[in-house]
Amino acid sequence: MSVKRSRFGEYYLYTIENLQGAKLEVTDLGATVRSILMPDRNGIMGDVVLGYDTPEEYLKSDGYLGAAVGRYANRIAGARFELGGIAYELTANEGGNTLHGGIGFSRRRFDTVSAEDSMVVFELRDPDGGDGFPGDLTVRIGYELSDDNDVCIYYAARTDKDTVINLTNHCYFNLSGEGDILGHELLINAGSYLPVDGALLPTGEICPVEGTDFDFRSGREIKNGFYDHCFVLDNNFCATLSDKKSGRVMLVATDMPGVQFYAGGALSERKGKNGRLYGKNSGLCLETQRFPDSPNRPEFPSCVLRAGEMFTSRTIYSFDVE
Ligand code: BGC
């Protein structure tokens, strides 16, 4: 197992390679996953996530390709919330609402804490008032590739004032490494999901998936690219994504209560890595996370991080073939 560091414009790229020749490439720009190379059923390596060739493209493009998302992944209604009797006004970046933390983390340069063996650890300090959120926040994100083709993402955060937190990763997966994800098979281990309004904010209901297009419990082909919803997970087993063409399979496990299944329906046309063209449904996201708008929804599981306490979380994307 080795980690190699190379230049990425003003940033760095770290490439972790395992004994099977699979590779995970991450950059300190946004603590972003730039590529994941995994074998298909014939042992041919293919890149299963979307990304760009240059830092400039990451800095100017929307869509959060592969990025770490914080302080609060997903949406906060009205770009405000109250905590401990104090109202906080946030950066509004989607109409009057906050998406993915406002300016957020995805274009920031992270410090590299360590890069050895099978793991790279990044750190970011976000000052009190960053995007309007309370508390000096220190976030650490660790990326690890195991010899069994597991990509593990570890999150840790600490604050000096009570705050809210929701960290995730925004990889767009495409197990074929080309074309779009319509035709991929997806199983989500969720008996309910959160319906949304026209601004994609949760209405507050938690609805059973039974008998709806949101019932992925036994696995179904993705035929329709409109999905952009948070699913309420039954337990730590989150999802299985498979692609008949390549034989690649990805299992997702997490300690988070939800997963945002975003089928990439809003991804506009753009040039991606190695001359590929991306557009609608070129990749899909399985963003493990707390529920959207939890800071304004006392009925949802708490997203509060108390001063001095440590937030930790872990998501594992395990790759295999069938
Ligand atoms: C959101 C989508 C949004 C995308 C890119 C996803 O996490 O759920 O609504 O279009 O991020 O910003």
Boltz pocket constraint, residues with backbone or C-beta under 6 A from the ligand:
constraints:
  - pocket:
      binder: B
      contacts: [[A, 63], [A, 64], [A, 74], [A, 200], [A, 228], [A, 260], [A, 262], [A, 266], [A, 285], [A, 287]]
      max_distance: 6.0
